[in-house]
Structures are given as structure tokens and as C-alpha cells.
Amino acid sequence: MSNKMSVRYGVAANAITDANIDTSVVVFIVKDDADKEVDQLVIDGNDLPADNQQRAYLYGINKLLTDRTSDQKDKVAKLADMQEVFDLLVTGEWAKERVVGAIVCSPEVEALASLQEMSIPDVQAALGQYDKATRAAILGRDDVVAKAKLIRAARKDAPTKTLDDMIPQS
């Protein structure tokens, strides 16, 4: 009989856990082949001293960003992909997958798209044709950097929009 381990943690509604996302508790569960719980370990991150909480947080962000961009082998492109994942998290989304129309990308890519009057996917495809040094040079141009700075400020100050008018009334 073999055992398998799973981890339960609160990441979203309908997640595979009873843990509350507002807590810092992670539950590790070992189950047998019949899916019967053999043992469990409950860890509360609040038990860590503050400096280790910060280290664990930074490790988690690092792991999250690198895991979600593991398919990207080009290091410079990986940085852009990591920024896109972080931007997605900043919007309140957890999943890497994006809803059609809810484009989340780095401000530099958005700036370049605006300056070149291209779509974001077209800019991303075009950047993919260049080596990392050329991509870095393109994204580091003064006009791109200046526009990206404006985009960051606009994103920060933009009010959250709702779709309340689209909710069916019962």
C-alpha cells in the first residue's frame, strides 16, 4: 500500500479545502490508496517569527512567479512573463489563465503596443522574434519607459469597475 500527500490551502472559493483564505494555515494530508486519511500536519504561518514570515512570503512569491512561468526558457522573456503574472495577482486574480478581454501584461509591453499602434498579442509575438538583448533594448527605450511609467500610474489610480448591471435580477 502506498501513501500520497496532498496539500490543502485556501486560495479561492470552491478550493479543495475548508481553510479560510484569510488565515495563514496550511494543512498537509497523507492518504492511502483508498483515499482514506492516514495522517495530517497543520501549520500556522503566524507561529513564525516576523523575520521568517517575511522570508517565507518572499520565497512564496518567488516560487509562485517562477512556477507559473516555467514554460518560458528565455530569461528576459521570463521576466516579462513574471511581471504579467504579478500584474494579474495585483488585479486580484489568482489563476494564471486570463479571461478573454481582460488583458494583463507588463506596462512596457502595453506601452510599446500603444506607441506602435499594435495589439498586445502582436507586440508579444514580435518581441519573441528577437534575442534577449534586442528585446531589452526595445523595452528600455526612453519613449517606452516613459509611457510605461504613465501606464503604471494610471493602473494604480484607476477605480475598480464592476459589472453589476449585468447581474440577472431574480
N, C-alpha and C positions, 0 to 999 in steps of 0.2 A: 504494500500500500504506500503510495507516495502522497506527500503533502504539497500544497501550493499556497503561496502567500499572495494576499491582495492588500491594498491599502484603501481605506475609505476616508474621504475628506469632503468637506462642504465646499464645492466650487460653483454650484449653480442650482437653481430649482430643479427638482427631479434627478439630482445626482444620486449615485449609488451609496448613499449614506444617510444616517439620521443626525449627523453632526451639523451644527449650525455654522454657517459661514462667518458669523460674527465672533466665533470663538477661535482659539488657537490650538484646538485639539485635533490630533491625527490618530486614527485607530488602525493598527496593523492586525490583520486577521489571517490565521493559518487554517486552511480547510483540508479535509481528506478528500479522497476520490468521490465519495458520496455527497460532497459539498456540505458536509457537517463540520461545524466549527470545532477545531481541536484546541486552539489557544488564541489569545489576542494580547496585544500590547497597546496601551493607551498612553499617548504622550501629549502633554500640555506645554506648548511653547512658552507660555507665561512663566513656567518654572525656571527658564533660563535666565542667567544674569543679563542685564541690559546690553552689555557689550557683545555677548554671544547671541542675543536676539538679533542685533544688527548684523552680525556676521552671517547668521542663518538666513536672514532676509536677503542680504546681498547674494549669498550663494544660490538661494531660490530664484531670484531674478536672473542671475547668470545662467542657471540650469534651464529655466523656462525659455529664455531667448535663444540659447544655443540649441536646445532640443527642437524647438519649433522651426528652426532654420537649418536643421541638419542636412537637408537635401541640397543645400547650396554649398558648392565646393569652392567657388571663387571667394576669397577672403573679403575683398572690397564689396562685392555684391552682397555677401553675407551681412556686412554691416548695414547696408541699406535695408535688407530684409529684416534684420533685427530691429531697426528703427520702426519699420512698418508694424511689426508685432507689438512693440512697445506702444506705438500710437494707437493701435487697436485696443490695448489694455487701458490706455488713458481715456478712451471713449466710454469705458465701462463694459466692453465686450470681453468675454473670456476665450471664446473659441477662436482658433486661427482662421477658420473659414469666415468669409465675409458675405453678407447679404448683397445680392446684386444691387447696384446703385449706391451702396454705402462704401465708396472707395476710401480706403485708408492707406496712405502712403507717406513717405517721408516728405517734409516740406520742400526739400531740394528737388525731388522728382516732380512734385506738383508745380514748383516754380519754373522748372525747365519746360514742363508741358505748357504752361501759360506763356512763357516767353517765346516758345517755338510754335505756338498755336497748334499743338498736337494733343491727342488724348494721352492720359496717363499710361494705359497699356502700350500704346505706340512708343512712348518715351522709354518705358522699361525694356521693350523689345530692342529699341535702337541702342540703348546703353549696353545691352547684352552682347552687342557685336564688337565691343571694344575691350582691350585689355584693361586691367585694373588701374594702371597709371593714367590711361587716357580718360577712363570714367571719372576718376578722382579729379583730374584737371577740368573736365567739363562741369562737374558738380561744384567745383571750387571756384569757378569764375565769379568775379565780383558781382555781376548782374544777377546771377543765380543765387548767390549767398544773400544779397540784399533783398531779393524777392522772397526768399525762404524765411528771412527774419520777419518780414511783414505777415507772411502766412502763419508763422508760429504765433505771433501776437494776435492775429485775427482768430485763430483756433482757441487761444486761451480766453479771449474776451467774448467769444460767440455764445449767445444764450442757447440753452438746450431746447431743441424743438420737439414738439410732440406730434403724435398722430391721433390725438383724442377725438377729432372729428370723424375719424374712420372707424371708431369702435361701434359695433352694432348696438343699437338700443333695444333692450328687451321689453 
